[in-house]
Amino acid sequence: MRRVLILGGTTEAAALARALAARPDLEVTTSLAGRTRSPAALPGRLRTGGFGGAAGLADFLASRGIDALIDATHPFAARISANAVEACRLHPTPRLALVRPPWEPQPGDRWTPVPDLPAAAAALPSGARTLLAIGRQDLDPFSARTDVWFLIRSVEPPDGPLPPNHAVLTARGPFRVDDEVALLTTHRITTVVAKNSGGNDAKLDAARRLGLPVLLVSRPPPPPGARAATVAEALAWLDALVDIIPNDGA
């Protein structure tokens, strides 16, 4: 039995866990950070919460006999990815980063790349009505913008501090483009703020359709080492690895 640890929290991580669920030669554990209180059900083993940094993750790899680690966390989860790199150095373990490609501009897009969230907050024009779709834990840079109204959308109620002029919408995607167009129109949104997370994203399609400007936060550099852009590529990497990992017979 070979043991695989997936660092999850993304659509790709869930798809990978489902793809591996029927493999009798693998024991798959998906680890979630615990930021979402009611995550979607996943097959295989599930653990929630941090490891205690790189050293704690290395101890987990050693104690559980993990044969391969696949980092399928969010492209902006730089600290977790850095810990995975260091943990696999401390306890030598094959590691793959499953990183979806970033979005690329298309004709009609009105994107302004910004390096980080404080830069996005500073770039918003006074009087803007802004869709803020960056998750619930990164809102502090926008809390001082008293001259901007925000529609804050997140899966769960956001953490504070929040900007004084806002409304909160809790919703879980995926979203349809037509519904996003209706949302932006109903709330008279003039600017969208988003992280360049990649994948299918209806809000950017809707912004393009409506001709709205988007402040797009650039993602941090991907972790070093082997990378896959799709679940299929990750499965191929794992298949090649399994052929050379000794089977402990468990």
C-alpha positions as CSV (number, residue, x, y, z in Angstrom):
1,M,0.0,0.0,0.0
2,R,1.4,3.4,-1.1
3,R,0.3,6.4,0.9
4,V,-0.4,9.7,-0.7
5,L,-1.0,13.0,1.0
6,I,-3.0,15.7,-0.8
7,L,-2.7,19.3,0.5
8,G,-6.2,20.3,-0.6
9,G,-8.8,23.1,-0.5
10,T,-9.2,23.5,-4.3
11,T,-11.4,22.1,-7.0
12,E,-8.4,20.3,-8.4
13,A,-7.6,18.7,-5.1
14,A,-11.1,17.4,-4.7
15,A,-11.1,16.0,-8.3
16,L,-7.8,14.3,-7.6
17,A,-9.1,12.7,-4.4
18,R,-12.1,11.4,-6.3
19,A,-9.9,10.1,-9.2
20,L,-7.8,8.1,-6.7
21,A,-10.6,6.9,-4.5
22,A,-11.0,3.6,-6.4
23,R,-7.3,2.7,-6.4
24,P,-6.8,-0.3,-4.1
25,D,-3.1,0.2,-4.2
26,L,-3.2,3.7,-2.6
27,E,-4.2,5.1,0.7
28,V,-5.1,8.7,0.1
29,T,-5.3,11.4,2.8
30,T,-6.6,14.9,2.0
31,S,-5.5,17.7,4.4
32,L,-7.6,20.9,4.6
33,A,-6.5,24.0,6.4
34,G,-9.8,24.3,8.2
35,R,-10.7,27.8,6.9
36,T,-14.1,26.5,5.6
37,R,-16.3,25.2,8.4
38,S,-18.4,22.9,6.2
39,P,-16.2,21.6,3.3
40,A,-17.6,19.4,0.6
41,A,-17.4,15.7,1.3
42,L,-14.4,14.0,-0.1
43,P,-13.5,10.3,-0.5
44,G,-10.6,8.7,1.4
45,R,-9.1,9.9,4.6
46,L,-9.6,13.6,5.7
47,R,-7.7,15.7,8.2
48,T,-8.3,19.3,9.1
49,G,-6.0,21.9,10.5
50,G,-2.4,22.9,10.3
51,F,0.6,20.7,10.8
52,G,2.6,23.2,12.9
53,G,4.9,24.5,10.2
54,A,7.3,22.6,8.0
55,A,8.8,20.6,10.9
56,G,5.3,19.4,11.9
57,L,4.5,18.4,8.3
58,A,7.8,16.6,8.0
59,D,6.9,14.7,11.2
60,F,3.5,13.8,9.7
61,L,5.2,12.5,6.6
62,A,7.5,10.3,8.6
63,S,5.0,9.0,11.1
64,R,2.3,8.2,8.5
65,G,4.8,6.7,6.0
66,I,3.7,9.1,3.3
67,D,5.2,8.0,-0.1
68,A,4.2,11.1,-2.1
69,L,2.9,14.6,-1.4
70,I,0.8,16.5,-3.9
71,D,0.4,20.2,-3.1
72,A,-3.0,21.1,-4.6
73,T,-3.6,24.2,-2.4
74,H,-4.8,27.6,-3.7
75,P,-2.3,29.4,-5.9
76,F,-2.1,32.2,-3.2
77,A,-1.4,29.8,-0.3
78,A,2.3,30.6,-0.5
79,R,3.1,29.8,3.1
80,I,1.6,26.3,2.9
81,S,3.5,25.6,-0.3
82,A,6.8,26.8,1.2
83,N,6.2,24.6,4.2
84,A,5.6,21.6,1.9
85,V,8.9,22.3,0.1
86,E,10.8,22.4,3.4
87,A,9.0,19.4,4.9
88,C,9.9,17.2,1.9
89,R,13.5,18.3,2.3
90,L,13.5,17.5,6.0
91,H,11.9,14.1,5.4
92,P,12.8,13.3,1.7
93,T,9.5,12.7,0.0
94,P,8.5,13.0,-3.7
95,R,6.5,16.2,-4.1
96,L,4.3,17.6,-6.9
97,A,2.7,21.0,-7.0
98,L,-0.6,20.9,-8.9
99,V,-1.0,24.6,-9.9
100,R,-3.7,25.7,-12.3
101,P,-2.5,28.1,-15.0
102,P,-3.2,31.8,-14.3
103,W,-5.8,33.7,-16.3
104,E,-4.6,35.4,-19.4
105,P,-6.4,38.5,-20.8
106,Q,-8.8,38.2,-23.7
107,P,-10.1,40.8,-26.1
108,G,-12.4,43.1,-24.3
109,D,-10.8,42.6,-20.9
110,R,-10.0,45.8,-19.0
111,W,-7.5,44.4,-16.5
112,T,-5.1,46.3,-14.3
113,P,-2.5,44.0,-12.7
114,V,-1.6,44.9,-9.2
115,P,1.1,43.2,-7.1
116,D,-0.9,42.6,-3.9
117,L,-4.1,43.5,-2.0
118,P,-2.9,46.8,-0.5
119,A,-2.1,47.9,-4.0
120,A,-5.5,46.9,-5.2
121,A,-7.1,48.9,-2.3
122,A,-5.0,52.0,-3.1
123,A,-5.9,51.7,-6.8
124,L,-9.7,51.8,-6.4
125,P,-11.1,55.2,-7.6
126,S,-13.1,57.2,-5.1
127,G,-16.8,56.5,-5.4
128,A,-16.4,53.1,-6.9
129,R,-18.9,50.3,-6.3
130,T,-16.7,47.3,-6.0
131,L,-17.2,43.5,-6.1
132,L,-14.6,42.2,-3.7
133,A,-14.2,38.5,-4.4
134,I,-11.0,37.6,-2.7
135,G,-12.1,35.4,0.2
136,R,-13.1,36.3,3.7
137,Q,-9.7,36.6,5.4
138,D,-7.9,39.2,3.3
139,L,-10.1,42.2,3.7
140,D,-8.1,44.4,6.1
141,P,-6.3,46.4,3.3
142,F,-9.8,47.7,2.2
143,S,-11.1,48.6,5.6
144,A,-9.8,52.2,5.4
145,R,-11.5,53.0,2.1
146,T,-14.5,55.0,3.5
147,D,-15.1,56.5,0.0
148,V,-15.8,53.1,-1.7
149,W,-18.8,50.8,-1.4
150,F,-18.0,47.0,-1.4
151,L,-20.1,44.0,-2.2
152,I,-18.1,41.3,-0.3
153,R,-18.7,37.8,-1.5
154,S,-17.3,34.8,0.3
155,V,-18.3,31.2,1.1
156,E,-18.7,32.0,4.8
157,P,-19.2,35.3,6.6
158,P,-16.0,37.4,6.4
159,D,-13.6,38.1,9.2
160,G,-13.1,41.7,10.3
161,P,-12.1,44.4,10.1
162,L,-14.4,45.4,7.3
163,P,-14.8,48.6,5.3
164,P,-17.6,50.8,6.6
165,N,-19.6,50.9,3.4
166,H,-20.4,47.3,2.4
167,A,-22.8,44.5,1.9
168,V,-22.0,40.8,2.5
169,L,-23.1,38.0,0.2
170,T,-22.3,34.4,1.2
171,A,-22.4,32.1,-1.7
172,R,-20.4,29.0,-3.0
173,G,-19.5,28.7,-6.6
174,P,-19.3,27.7,-9.3
175,F,-21.3,30.6,-10.7
176,R,-23.0,31.1,-14.1
177,V,-22.0,34.0,-16.3
178,D,-25.5,35.2,-16.8
179,D,-26.1,35.2,-13.0
180,E,-22.8,37.1,-12.5
181,V,-23.9,39.7,-15.1
182,A,-27.2,40.1,-13.2
183,L,-25.4,40.5,-9.9
184,L,-23.0,43.1,-11.2
185,T,-25.9,45.0,-12.8
186,T,-28.2,44.8,-9.8
187,H,-25.6,46.2,-7.4
188,R,-24.4,48.8,-10.0
189,I,-20.8,47.5,-9.7
190,T,-18.2,49.7,-11.4
191,T,-15.0,47.8,-10.5
192,V,-14.1,44.2,-9.7
193,V,-11.2,43.1,-7.5
194,A,-10.0,39.5,-7.8
195,K,-7.0,37.4,-7.3
196,N,-5.5,35.7,-10.4
197,S,-6.4,32.3,-9.2
198,G,-6.9,30.7,-12.6
199,G,-9.6,28.2,-13.6
200,N,-13.0,28.9,-14.9
201,D,-14.3,32.2,-13.5
202,A,-17.7,33.6,-14.4
203,K,-17.2,37.0,-12.8
204,L,-14.4,37.9,-15.1
205,D,-16.5,36.8,-18.1
206,A,-19.3,38.9,-16.8
207,A,-17.0,41.9,-16.3
208,R,-15.8,41.5,-19.9
209,R,-19.3,41.4,-21.1
210,L,-20.2,44.6,-19.2
211,G,-16.9,46.3,-20.0
212,L,-16.0,46.7,-16.3
213,P,-12.5,47.3,-15.1
214,V,-10.9,44.6,-13.0
215,L,-8.0,45.0,-10.5
216,L,-6.3,41.6,-10.8
217,V,-3.9,40.7,-8.0
218,S,-0.9,38.9,-9.3
219,R,-0.2,35.5,-7.8
220,P,3.0,34.7,-5.9
221,P,5.6,32.6,-7.7
222,P,4.9,28.9,-7.7
223,P,7.0,26.6,-5.5
224,P,10.1,25.1,-7.0
225,G,10.2,21.5,-8.2
226,A,7.9,19.3,-10.2
227,R,4.6,20.9,-11.3
228,A,1.4,19.8,-13.0
229,A,-1.2,22.1,-14.5
230,T,-4.1,19.6,-14.6
231,V,-5.4,16.6,-12.6
232,A,-4.6,14.4,-15.5
233,E,-0.9,15.5,-15.4
234,A,-0.9,14.9,-11.6
235,L,-2.3,11.4,-12.1
236,A,0.4,10.6,-14.7
237,W,3.1,11.8,-12.4
238,L,1.8,9.6,-9.6
239,D,1.5,6.6,-11.9
240,A,5.1,7.0,-12.9
241,L,6.1,7.4,-9.3
242,V,4.1,4.4,-8.0
243,D,6.1,2.1,-10.4
244,I,9.3,2.9,-8.4
245,I,8.0,3.2,-4.9
246,P,8.4,-0.1,-2.9
247,N,5.0,-1.5,-1.8
248,D,5.0,-2.1,2.0
249,G,2.3,-4.8,1.5
250,A,-0.1,-3.2,4.0
